């Protein structure tokens, strides 16, 4: 029972964090065709800014979470304006730009904070105990924030005017511009939301597990897997693919020890992509 | 009037005549300069950096060989890792001679490349890039899971050196200079052969290419095989030179760096990856004193190229030339009016 509850919470937490980061990546990728390889670094910086605000400046964790989100999201708008917008459509230069951003962010964090593994203070201490099992409040909070944010994002994309405009741009940018949609404003908004989500995930993972300068590389690989498993252009597919990937990542280590479980996960993803290159819900071949 | 019409063609003809021997002469001069470096600079550190440059040059040029078929593989460092670990494990655990393990590793890497390339030949563009990326990650996880055989996270140590009796780096320098030269010439011949032309045709339009009888899948697998052969060679040489292998040197970021070497030099020219590798490995070494800040130098080089030289460093000479000729034309126009 204890083990089962722990596994289920693990699956839910990992999945929701993967999905949060992947949604931000997918917004940019669907709308502008930007393969944002710097997204992992942005997620990592989110964790470190959260740590700096709580540890060095003494903010309350919840205020720090909000402030971090705003700071990183504004950084995202800056990135969109100066690093992505001039090169939209030029795939090679976008990739080079993303490597530059990743290097600058990782080196800066290395210099300021050092390479050691750090951890954020928990957002909520204590353990929920019942007759059969016990779950720490930290896990519940992490999952609750992830779930609420997901619901808000789904509502935003499907029900609001801006979300509809984002979908229109991802279908056809020029046609959307002809309809009077401010393409630049909406892509800046998408970058704002995407980087903000990555920062929240960075803070939550930092409190739940730990943070290090290179944690972004791992998350970037997971995000790429998730987005391509789901299929390009599919938002709801990301949630299902995220649940599958989170499940694989938390259940396989129980069955196979060590790095072999990661190898099996990757092998499953490669085989799925070979048989269905467009992913579960993609439309293009 | 006739004089005016004739003169441009005569100028261009004489230019072609001059360039016929000028280009090989420049390349031969560069090779001679590189061959003479150990005579003047015997510092082991400089030689070490140059040896690494040659190894990564082979890897970057062989990556270009695959990219001329229009696909962008993101598993190239993983293939280098396959070659390096094969050579290292064969000579460490089976006591095979380095002179045998290096070609063996290259051929086996090429075989693995062909085997993997066969199912991947159905993927194109971004899907191919992502599929190969995940394959590369899988290779790294397999190395991590290899236990004692691959050395896990600590890496494979105490690999027998290529030249056991030599302590200086000069023989190694000439060995890798020769290896790089041979590989680059072979890949140059490959790219400008009929096969290379077919690959470029596939890159332009795979539908048109297959309609004129080019077997797209076969040629793409061939390109992957050739690219993997040379990257396996580079990896095996690296294993016997460095004597220590760590999976980190072959992960996703390493692949991205190989891609950077190709892109920064310019993707449209054969010399691109050669120049790119040289610039991105040698120039940051001048700023070694900055220690932790030195990645900023690489980032600055990349940033300058991204913002100012869209065609890559190879395009720089063309940009400069066109700027001067444009200005000359303008002044000529002003004078004429």
Interface residues (C-beta under 8 A of the other chain):
Chain A: X35 X37 X86 X87 X90 X92 X93 X95 X96 X97 X99 X100 X103 X104 X106 X107 X110 X111 X217 X221 X224 X225 X228 X232 X258 X259 X260 X262 X263 X266 X267 X269 X270 X273 X274 X277 X278
Chain B: X119 X120 X122 X123 X126 X127 X130 X131 X133 X134 X135 X137 X138 X141 X142 X144 X145 X152 X251 X252 X253 X256 X259 X260 X263 X264 X267 X292 X293 X295 X296 X298 X299 X302 X303 X305 X306 X307 X310
